[in-house]
Amino acid sequence: MAEMATQGYVVTVVQACRWAGVSRRSYYYRPTKAKPRVNEHLAARVKRVINDLPYAGYRTVAWLLGENKNTIQRLFQIKGWQVRKRRSGARPRVQALPSVASRPNERWATDI
């Protein structure tokens, strides 16, 4: 087929796959990456630390074990041990006492 291309013939993917007896899906197939390997000895050490300190994140665990934080973070992700992030944002308002004036000139308010 390379010879045909050098001679100026246009060969489509469909034609080339038909001639080779291969489906187009096989032609475009990209193999998936292999599953990441886990160091079980390190995972056991990390699990012990997590059991003792359940709210320790990957940085704290990495510091305690003297390991690289990226390695520990990847291990946390693979094993599903990520510590949940604290909720942040709006909190419910505390109900204030009603602003009621009992006599004139007792309560003033302004708006800018």
C-alpha positions in Angstrom: 0.0 0.0 0.0 2.9 2.4 0.6 3.9 1.8 -3.0 0.5 2.9 -4.1 0.6 6.0 -2.0 4.0 7.0 -3.5 2.5 6.5 -7.0 -0.3 8.9 -6.2 -3.1 6.5 -5.5 -5.5 7.5 -2.7 -6.3 4.6 -0.4 -8.9 5.2 2.2 -8.9 3.5 5.6 -12.1 1.6 4.6 -10.4 0.2 1.5 -7.2 -0.7 3.3 -9.1 -2.5 6.1 -11.1 -4.4 3.5 -8.0 -5.5 1.7 -6.3 -6.6 4.9 -9.4 -8.3 6.2 -9.5 -6.2 9.4 -12.4 -4.3 10.8 -12.2 -0.5 11.1 -12.8 -0.8 14.8 -9.7 -2.9 15.1 -7.7 -0.4 13.1 -8.6 2.4 15.4 -8.3 0.3 18.6 -6.1 1.8 21.3 -5.3 -0.6 24.2 -6.2 0.6 27.6 -3.5 1.3 30.2 -2.7 -1.4 32.6 -4.1 -1.1 36.1 -1.7 0.7 38.5 0.4 -1.6 40.6 0.1 -1.3 44.4 2.9 -1.9 46.8 1.0 -4.0 49.4 3.6 -3.6 52.1 3.3 0.2 51.8 -0.5 -0.1 51.7 -0.5 -2.1 55.0 1.7 0.6 56.6 -0.6 3.4 55.4 -3.7 1.5 56.6 -2.2 1.2 60.1 -1.7 4.9 60.2 -5.2 5.6 58.9 -6.7 3.3 61.5 -4.9 5.3 64.3 -5.6 8.7 62.8 -8.8 8.5 60.7 -8.8 12.2 59.8 -5.2 12.3 58.6 -4.9 13.2 54.9 -2.3 11.9 52.4 0.2 14.7 53.3 0.1 13.9 57.0 0.4 10.2 56.3 3.3 10.7 53.9 5.1 12.9 56.5 4.6 10.3 59.3 5.9 7.5 57.1 8.7 9.4 55.5 7.3 8.6 52.0 6.7 10.8 48.9 3.3 12.5 49.2 2.5 11.8 45.5 3.0 8.0 46.1 0.7 8.1 49.1 -1.9 10.2 47.3 -2.0 7.8 44.4 -2.4 4.9 46.9 -5.2 6.8 48.6 -7.0 7.2 45.3 -6.5 3.6 44.2 -7.7 2.2 47.5 -10.5 4.7 47.9 -9.2 6.0 51.3 -9.6 9.7 50.5 -10.6 11.8 53.5 -13.8 13.8 52.8 -13.3 17.5 52.4 -15.0 19.6 55.1 -18.2 21.4 54.0 -17.7 25.0 53.4 -20.0 27.8 52.3 -23.1 29.4 53.7 -24.2 28.5 57.1 -27.8 28.9 58.4 -28.4 32.3 60.0 -29.0 32.6 63.7 -32.4 34.1 64.3 -31.9 37.5 65.9 -34.3 39.1 68.2 -36.9 41.2 66.5 -36.0 44.9 66.3 -39.0 46.6 68.0 -39.0 50.1 69.3 -41.1 50.7 72.4 -40.9 54.5 72.1 -40.0 57.1 69.5 -36.3 57.8 68.7 -35.2 54.5 70.4 -34.2 52.5 67.3 -32.4 54.0 64.3 -31.3 52.3 61.0 -29.6 53.5 57.9 -29.1 52.1 54.4 -26.2 53.1 52.2 
